[in-house]
Every structure is written in C-alpha cells, then in structure tokens.
C-alpha cells in the first residue's frame, strides 16, 4: 500500500494522468511539485513513492532550467540512498539515468506517436514487467534517449528506434521512455496547445494530431492495461520486499 506519494512535474501539460489515478485508487495522498514554476522540492523522508513525469526540456539544459540540478540530486537521494519505489516517464527515465551515472544524448531519430515496444528475454521474466504482452503499441514523444546505462541498470524492453524503453534498477526502481500516463482528456488538451500541434506536424507530417487522436480511440484502453500492470507490479513488489524483511 502506498500511503504518501510525491510527483515531480515539469510542464503544466505533463501531469501524472493515469498514474495519479492509480495512486488515488491505492488511497495514496499525492503531492505534486511544479518544478517549472519554481516550487521547491520538499524533504523526501515522509514519502514512500516517487513519480517523475516527462517534459520538453533535456537533462543537460541546466542553464535554461536550473531546477534540473536539484531534481537530479533528489532522484539520486531517493533511489541510491533511500531505495524506495520510483516510477519515471520519458524525461523521468532520462533523469534517473543521469542521476545514477548513466548518459543521455540525442536519439538517431525522434520517436513520436503510437509505436511498438517489445519485451526482451529479461523483460519476460522480470517481476516488474511480468504479465505484459510480448509487444504492445504505446505513445512515444521524445528526441533524446539513454545512451549509456547507469551501473546496475537492466533493459527490459526496446523499440526499433530506442533500445532503452523500459529500464529497471533492482526491484524498486523502474522507468519508461514511452508515455504510459496518457488519458483521452490529456490528448484532447493537445489540440489547444499550438506548440504540441507544431511538434506533431514536424515529426509526423501535416494533420498528425487528428491521426494520433483517431489512433488513440483504438489504443488507449490497451495502453492503460500495460500501465496498470507495470504500476501494480511495482507496488506488489514493494509489498513482497517488506514482507520478506
């Protein structure tokens, strides 16, 4: 059971989404820190779950976004010193890799839209990805990726573009390059954000938003099942570790 969770949010339009709902179903109290608005990171001691969302900025843009340095330090404290459950999404994966000594750089190509992700042999057997289909389509939106894994990290799934789509460290720490938090309401919000429409058109050609929205009607239910399974695996594994202790 997760009692109190903390989320790091980097943009107004990159909220916890499905993962916020899953935490509410657990009865968890969720505190969201809006880092891009200058909100300070609180003491991590009272929390037992950390959720780190996506964002348009890159991990190396600390001059433009000085709060990234404090966030990276907090992620290092959370995972390396406290070893409590961590779930990262897109930028949240890249920040985790950076915090623990890995490297992040530009991908050979941007990956945008619903794309296929495939579990590898380790992913099929790993407790954090058990029950997931061997392959699934899910939303991608990134131009950077993990290029060097941090020590102790394992890759559980990949795509044709980015080798690191699901990364775990131990049994408490997991992050995805894809966006598993999406809901229909979030996709509807994109239509009101000119920058998002421009990014989609740049990556996928004119009219991309409507094509993605049409695809979402078919895909989001399947995506939710994948996201719920990963979240529940992480929570259940935490229970198992506590029981064993």
LODO-556502 format. One record per residue: x, y, z of N, C-alpha, C in turn; residue number from 0; residue in one letter. Coordinates in steps of 0.05 Angstrom, whole numbers, plus 5000, padded with zeros to 4 digits. Layout:
! residues N
- n.xx,n.yy,n.zz,ca.xx,ca.yy,ca.zz,c.xx,c.yy,c.zz,pos,code
- X,Y,Z,X,Y,Z,X,Y,Z,NUM,A
...
! end
This chain:
! residues 245
- n.xx,n.yy,n.zz,ca.xx,ca.yy,ca.zz,c.xx,c.yy,c.zz,pos,code
- 5017,4976,5000,5000,5000,5000,5018,5025,5000,0,X
- 5012,5043,4981,5026,5068,4980,5010,5088,4997,1,X
- 5022,5100,5017,5007,5119,5034,5011,5148,5025,2,X
- 5036,5156,5018,5041,5183,5011,5061,5184,4987,3,X
- 5053,5196,4966,5069,5196,4941,5076,5225,4934,4,X
- 5099,5227,4920,5109,5253,4911,5113,5252,4881,5,X
- 5104,5272,4866,5108,5273,4837,5124,5299,4830,6,X
- 5143,5296,4812,5157,5318,4801,5145,5324,4773,7,X
- 5134,5347,4769,5122,5355,4744,5138,5378,4731,8,X
- 5141,5377,4705,5160,5395,4691,5146,5414,4672,9,X
- 5120,5409,4666,5104,5426,4648,5075,5424,4657,10,X
- 5060,5445,4652,5032,5445,4660,5017,5422,4647,11,X
- 5025,5415,4622,5010,5395,4606,5023,5368,4606,12,X
- 5040,5362,4626,5051,5335,4630,5045,5326,4659,13,X
- 5019,5323,4666,5011,5316,4693,5013,5285,4698,14,X
- 5008,5276,4722,5010,5248,4728,4990,5230,4713,15,X
- 4968,5241,4704,4950,5225,4687,4941,5199,4700,16,X
- 4944,5178,4685,4935,5151,4695,4949,5144,4721,17,X
- 4974,5151,4724,4988,5142,4748,4978,5157,4773,18,X
- 4969,5182,4769,4955,5195,4791,4930,5181,4799,19,X
- 4915,5171,4779,4891,5157,4785,4897,5130,4799,20,X
- 4917,5116,4790,4924,5091,4803,4932,5096,4832,21,X
- 4947,5117,4837,4955,5123,4865,4930,5130,4882,22,X
- 4911,5144,4870,4886,5150,4885,4871,5125,4891,23,X
- 4871,5106,4873,4858,5080,4879,4871,5065,4902,24,X
- 4897,5070,4906,4911,5058,4929,4905,5073,4955,25,X
- 4891,5095,4953,4886,5111,4976,4910,5129,4984,26,X
- 4928,5133,4964,4952,5149,4970,4946,5179,4968,27,X
- 4959,5194,4985,4960,5223,4984,4982,5230,4964,28,X
- 4976,5246,4944,4996,5254,4924,5002,5283,4925,29,X
- 5027,5290,4930,5037,5317,4929,5052,5321,4903,30,X
- 5044,5342,4887,5056,5347,4861,5073,5373,4864,31,X
- 5098,5371,4857,5116,5394,4857,5119,5404,4828,32,X
- 5111,5428,4823,5112,5440,4796,5140,5454,4793,33,X
- 5159,5439,4785,5187,5449,4785,5190,5472,4766,34,X
- 5177,5471,4744,5180,5493,4724,5168,5519,4733,35,X
- 5152,5518,4754,5141,5543,4766,5158,5553,4790,36,X
- 5179,5539,4795,5197,5548,4817,5190,5536,4844,37,X
- 5172,5516,4845,5165,5504,4870,5189,5487,4880,38,X
- 5194,5488,4906,5217,5475,4918,5211,5446,4923,39,X
- 5231,5429,4921,5229,5401,4928,5229,5398,4958,40,X
- 5208,5385,4970,5207,5382,4999,5226,5360,5008,41,X
- 5228,5357,5034,5242,5334,5046,5230,5308,5035,42,X
- 5247,5289,5027,5237,5264,5016,5229,5244,5037,43,X
- 5236,5249,5062,5233,5230,5083,5204,5220,5087,44,X
- 5183,5237,5085,5156,5228,5090,5143,5211,5068,45,X
- 5156,5208,5045,5143,5196,5022,5152,5167,5018,46,X
- 5135,5151,5006,5142,5123,5001,5139,5116,4971,47,X
- 5135,5136,4954,5133,5131,4925,5141,5157,4911,48,X
- 5158,5156,4890,5165,5179,4874,5158,5175,4845,49,X
- 5143,5193,4834,5135,5193,4806,5147,5217,4792,50,X
- 5162,5212,4770,5175,5234,4756,5165,5234,4727,51,X
- 5153,5257,4720,5139,5258,4694,5157,5267,4672,52,X
- 5146,5271,4648,5161,5279,4624,5162,5310,4622,53,X
- 5174,5319,4600,5176,5347,4595,5192,5352,4570,54,X
- 5189,5376,4558,5203,5382,4533,5232,5389,4537,55,X
- 5241,5394,4561,5269,5401,4566,5286,5376,4566,56,X
- 5312,5380,4563,5331,5358,4564,5348,5359,4589,57,X
- 5358,5336,4597,5372,5334,4623,5397,5352,4624,58,X
- 5408,5359,4601,5432,5375,4601,5426,5405,4600,59,X
- 5401,5413,4599,5394,5441,4597,5392,5454,4625,60,X
- 5412,5451,4641,5411,5462,4668,5414,5492,4669,61,X
- 5426,5504,4648,5428,5533,4647,5400,5546,4643,62,X
- 5385,5534,4625,5358,5544,4619,5338,5537,4641,63,X
- 5343,5514,4654,5325,5504,4675,5342,5496,4699,64,X
- 5350,5515,4715,5368,5510,4738,5358,5489,4758,65,X
- 5331,5487,4760,5320,5468,4779,5326,5439,4772,66,X
- 5335,5434,4747,5342,5406,4740,5364,5395,4757,67,X
- 5383,5412,4765,5405,5402,4782,5395,5392,4809,68,X
- 5377,5407,4821,5365,5399,4847,5348,5374,4843,69,X
- 5334,5372,4821,5318,5348,4817,5335,5324,4813,70,X
- 5356,5326,4798,5375,5303,4795,5386,5294,4821,71,X
- 5394,5314,4838,5404,5307,4865,5383,5293,4882,72,X
- 5358,5302,4880,5336,5289,4895,5331,5261,4885,73,X
- 5332,5257,4859,5328,5230,4848,5350,5211,4858,74,X
- 5375,5222,4858,5397,5205,4868,5393,5198,4897,75,X
- 5385,5217,4913,5379,5211,4942,5357,5190,4944,76,X
- 5336,5194,4929,5313,5176,4931,5320,5147,4924,77,X
- 5334,5144,4902,5340,5117,4892,5364,5104,4904,78,X
- 5386,5120,4906,5411,5109,4915,5412,5106,4946,79,X
- 5402,5126,4960,5404,5126,4989,5379,5114,5002,80,X
- 5355,5120,4991,5331,5111,5004,5320,5085,4991,81,X
- 5325,5080,4966,5317,5056,4952,5287,5051,4956,82,X
- 5271,5071,4951,5242,5068,4953,5231,5068,4925,83,X
- 5205,5059,4921,5194,5056,4894,5195,5082,4878,84,X
- 5205,5079,4854,5208,5101,4835,5196,5093,4809,85,X
- 5180,5111,4797,5169,5107,4770,5174,5132,4754,86,X
- 5189,5130,4733,5196,5152,4716,5183,5149,4688,87,X
- 5176,5172,4676,5163,5172,4650,5179,5191,4632,88,X
- 5190,5180,4610,5204,5196,4589,5227,5212,4601,89,X
- 5224,5238,4606,5245,5253,4619,5252,5240,4646,90,X
- 5232,5229,4659,5236,5216,4685,5255,5192,4683,91,X
- 5255,5178,4660,5275,5157,4655,5302,5169,4651,92,X
- 5304,5190,4635,5330,5202,4628,5343,5215,4653,93,X
- 5326,5228,4669,5337,5240,4694,5347,5218,4713,94,X
- 5333,5195,4714,5342,5173,4731,5370,5164,4722,95,X
- 5372,5159,4695,5398,5150,4685,5420,5170,4691,96,X
- 5415,5196,4687,5435,5217,4693,5442,5217,4722,97,X
- 5422,5215,4740,5427,5217,4768,5445,5195,4778,98,X
- 5444,5171,4765,5458,5148,4775,5483,5142,4759,99,X
- 5492,5161,4742,5518,5158,4729,5516,5149,4700,100,X
- 5492,5147,4689,5490,5140,4660,5492,5165,4643,101,X
- 5488,5161,4617,5490,5184,4599,5465,5185,4581,102,X
- 5457,5209,4574,5434,5215,4557,5443,5232,4534,103,X
- 5433,5226,4510,5440,5243,4487,5417,5243,4467,104,X
- 5421,5256,4445,5401,5256,4424,5398,5229,4411,105,X
- 5373,5221,4406,5368,5196,4392,5374,5199,4363,106,X
- 5378,5177,4348,5384,5179,4320,5360,5189,4304,107,X
- 5336,5187,4316,5312,5198,4304,5292,5204,4326,108,X
- 5275,5224,4322,5254,5229,4340,5234,5205,4339,109,X
- 5221,5199,4361,5202,5178,4362,5176,5190,4373,110,X
- 5156,5193,4356,5131,5206,4363,5107,5190,4352,111,X
- 5086,5188,4368,5062,5174,4361,5062,5146,4373,112,X
- 5041,5131,4366,5038,5104,4377,5058,5085,4363,113,X
- 5077,5075,4377,5097,5058,4366,5100,5032,4382,114,X
- 5111,5012,4369,5113,4985,4381,5137,4983,4400,115,X
- 5132,4972,4423,5153,4965,4443,5153,4935,4448,116,X
- 5176,4923,4449,5178,4894,4453,5194,4888,4478,117,X
- 5184,4869,4494,5199,4859,4516,5222,4841,4506,118,X
- 5245,4842,4520,5266,4823,4514,5264,4799,4533,119,X
- 5283,4781,4531,5281,4756,4548,5280,4763,4577,120,X
- 5296,4782,4586,5296,4790,4614,5269,4803,4622,121,X
- 5258,4819,4604,5232,4831,4609,5210,4811,4613,122,X
- 5211,4789,4598,5191,4768,4601,5192,4755,4629,123,X
- 5215,4754,4641,5219,4741,4667,5219,4760,4690,124,X
- 5222,4785,4686,5226,4805,4707,5201,4810,4723,125,X
- 5202,4812,4749,5178,4817,4765,5164,4844,4760,126,X
- 5179,4863,4750,5167,4890,4745,5152,4891,4718,127,X
- 5158,4872,4700,5144,4872,4674,5128,4846,4669,128,X
- 5126,4829,4690,5111,4804,4686,5081,4811,4679,129,X
- 5070,4794,4662,5043,4798,4654,5039,4816,4631,130,X
- 5059,4831,4623,5057,4848,4599,5057,4831,4574,131,X
- 5043,4841,4553,5045,4827,4527,5073,4828,4516,132,X
- 5080,4809,4499,5107,4808,4488,5113,4834,4472,133,X
- 5093,4845,4459,5097,4871,4446,5071,4886,4448,134,X
- 5073,4913,4448,5049,4930,4451,5055,4957,4438,135,X
- 5034,4970,4430,5037,4998,4419,5030,5017,4441,136,X
- 5046,5038,4443,5042,5058,4464,5054,5085,4455,137,X
- 5045,5107,4468,5053,5133,4459,5082,5140,4464,138,X
- 5096,5149,4443,5123,5158,4445,5124,5188,4439,139,X
- 5142,5202,4453,5145,5231,4446,5172,5240,4457,140,X
- 5193,5234,4442,5220,5242,4452,5239,5243,4429,141,X
- 5260,5259,4433,5282,5261,4414,5309,5255,4427,142,X
- 5308,5251,4453,5332,5243,4468,5328,5215,4479,143,X
- 5349,5202,4488,5347,5175,4498,5371,5169,4516,144,X
- 5369,5148,4532,5392,5138,4548,5412,5125,4529,145,X
- 5436,5135,4529,5457,5124,4511,5477,5106,4526,146,X
- 5480,5110,4552,5496,5093,4569,5481,5087,4595,147,X
- 5478,5062,4601,5463,5054,4625,5479,5061,4650,148,X
- 5465,5068,4672,5479,5071,4697,5485,5043,4708,149,X
- 5504,5042,4727,5512,5017,4739,5488,5003,4752,150,X
- 5485,4978,4747,5463,4962,4759,5437,4963,4744,151,X
- 5435,4979,4723,5410,4981,4708,5407,4958,4688,152,X
- 5382,4950,4684,5375,4929,4665,5354,4939,4645,153,X
- 5357,4932,4620,5337,4939,4600,5317,4916,4597,154,X
- 5292,4923,4599,5271,4902,4598,5255,4903,4572,155,X
- 5256,4925,4558,5241,4928,4533,5254,4949,4515,156,X
- 5250,4946,4489,5262,4964,4469,5243,4970,4447,157,X
- 5249,4990,4431,5234,4995,4406,5254,4995,4383,158,X
- 5244,4997,4359,5262,4998,4336,5280,5022,4336,159,X
- 5271,5044,4348,5286,5069,4349,5304,5071,4373,160,X
- 5293,5065,4397,5307,5069,4422,5311,5043,4437,161,X
- 5335,5034,4442,5340,5009,4456,5330,5008,4485,162,X
- 5329,5032,4498,5321,5032,4526,5293,5043,4529,163,X
- 5273,5026,4528,5245,5034,4531,5234,5029,4559,164,X
- 5244,5007,4572,5237,5002,4600,5264,4995,4613,165,X
- 5270,5009,4635,5295,5005,4650,5288,5001,4679,166,X
- 5301,4981,4691,5298,4976,4719,5325,4977,4733,167,X
- 5324,4983,4759,5348,4981,4776,5338,4967,4801,168,X
- 5347,4943,4805,5336,4928,4828,5306,4921,4824,169,X
- 5292,4921,4846,5263,4914,4844,5245,4936,4853,170,X
- 5257,4960,4860,5241,4983,4869,5240,5005,4848,171,X
- 5257,5004,4828,5261,5027,4811,5256,5019,4782,172,X
- 5238,5034,4769,5231,5028,4741,5224,5054,4727,173,X
- 5231,5056,4702,5224,5079,4686,5220,5071,4657,174,X
- 5203,5086,4642,5197,5081,4615,5204,5105,4597,175,X
- 5213,5099,4573,5216,5121,4554,5190,5130,4542,176,X
- 5171,5112,4540,5145,5118,4529,5127,5131,4550,177,X
- 5104,5141,4541,5085,5155,4558,5061,5137,4565,178,X
- 5063,5125,4588,5042,5107,4598,5020,5122,4613,179,X
- 5023,5148,4617,5004,5162,4634,4981,5174,4619,180,X
- 4981,5171,4593,4961,5185,4576,4933,5176,4581,181,X
- 4915,5196,4580,4886,5192,4581,4873,5206,4558,182,X
- 4848,5200,4551,4835,5215,4529,4834,5245,4535,183,X
- 4831,5252,4560,4829,5281,4567,4856,5295,4561,184,X
- 4878,5281,4566,4904,5293,4560,4908,5297,4530,185,X
- 4900,5277,4514,4903,5280,4485,4885,5303,4475,186,X
- 4861,5306,4487,4844,5328,4479,4857,5355,4485,187,X
- 4872,5356,4507,4886,5382,4514,4906,5390,4493,188,X
- 4918,5371,4479,4938,5378,4459,4927,5396,4437,189,X
- 4902,5392,4431,4890,5408,4409,4890,5437,4415,190,X
- 4893,5445,4440,4892,5473,4449,4920,5484,4453,191,X
- 4941,5468,4447,4968,5476,4452,4983,5478,4425,192,X
- 4985,5502,4413,4997,5504,4386,5024,5492,4384,193,X
- 5041,5494,4405,5068,5482,4404,5066,5452,4401,194,X
- 5048,5439,4414,5045,5410,4412,5037,5402,4384,195,X
- 5018,5417,4372,5010,5411,4345,5033,5414,4325,196,X
- 5049,5436,4330,5072,5441,4313,5092,5418,4315,197,X
- 5098,5409,4339,5116,5387,4343,5107,5361,4329,198,X
- 5081,5355,4332,5070,5332,4319,5073,5334,4288,199,X
- 5066,5357,4277,5068,5360,4248,5097,5358,4239,200,X
- 5116,5368,4255,5144,5366,4247,5153,5337,4247,201,X
- 5144,5321,4266,5153,5294,4268,5138,5275,4249,202,X
- 5112,5280,4244,5096,5261,4230,5082,5272,4205,203,X
- 5086,5297,4199,5074,5309,4175,5048,5323,4182,204,X
- 5038,5340,4164,5014,5356,4169,4990,5338,4176,205,X
- 4973,5349,4194,4949,5334,4203,4955,5312,4223,206,X
- 4979,5312,4234,4987,5290,4252,4968,5287,4276,207,X
- 4960,5310,4288,4944,5309,4312,4919,5292,4308,208,X
- 4904,5297,4286,4880,5282,4282,4885,5252,4278,209,X
- 4907,5246,4265,4913,5217,4262,4919,5205,4288,210,X
- 4935,5219,4305,4941,5208,4332,4916,5205,4348,211,X
- 4898,5225,4347,4873,5224,4362,4856,5200,4353,212,X
- 4855,5195,4327,4840,5173,4317,4852,5146,4327,213,X
- 4878,5144,4326,4892,5120,4336,4886,5116,4366,214,X
- 4885,5138,4381,4882,5136,4410,4856,5123,4417,215,X
- 4835,5125,4401,4810,5112,4407,4813,5082,4407,216,X
- 4831,5072,4391,4836,5043,4390,4857,5034,4410,217,X
- 4876,5051,4416,4899,5043,4431,4898,5048,4461,218,X
- 4884,5069,4470,4888,5077,4498,4878,5057,4518,219,X
- 4857,5042,4512,4849,5020,4530,4871,5000,4534,220,X
- 4884,4992,4512,4906,4973,4514,4929,4985,4529,221,X
- 4935,5011,4524,4957,5024,4538,4952,5025,4568,222,X
- 4927,5031,4575,4920,5032,4604,4926,5005,4617,223,X
- 4920,4983,4604,4925,4957,4616,4955,4953,4620,224,X
- 4971,4961,4601,5000,4959,4604,5010,4976,4628,225,X
- 5000,5001,4629,5009,5019,4650,5000,5009,4678,226,X
- 4976,4999,4679,4966,4989,4705,4982,4965,4714,227,X
- 4989,4947,4695,5004,4924,4703,5031,4931,4713,228,X
- 5045,4950,4700,5071,4958,4710,5069,4971,4737,229,X
- 5050,4989,4741,5046,5002,4766,5040,4982,4788,230,X
- 5022,4964,4783,5015,4944,4804,5038,4925,4810,231,X
- 5054,4918,4789,5078,4902,4794,5097,4916,4813,232,X
- 5101,4942,4809,5119,4958,4826,5109,4959,4854,233,X
- 5083,4964,4858,5071,4965,4884,5071,4938,4898,234,X
- 5064,4916,4883,5064,4889,4894,5092,4881,4902,235,X
- 5112,4888,4886,5139,4880,4892,5148,4894,4918,236,X
- 5139,4919,4922,5146,4933,4947,5134,4918,4971,237,X
- 5109,4909,4968,5097,4893,4990,5113,4868,4995,238,X
- 5122,4854,4974,5137,4829,4977,5163,4834,4992,239,X
- 5177,4856,4984,5202,4862,4997,5198,4869,5027,240,X
- 5177,4883,5033,5171,4890,5061,5164,4865,5077,241,X
- 5149,4847,5065,5141,4822,5078,5166,4805,5084,242,X
- 5184,4804,5064,5208,4788,5068,5226,4800,5090,243,X
- 5225,4827,5092,5242,4839,5113,5231,4834,5140,244,X
! end
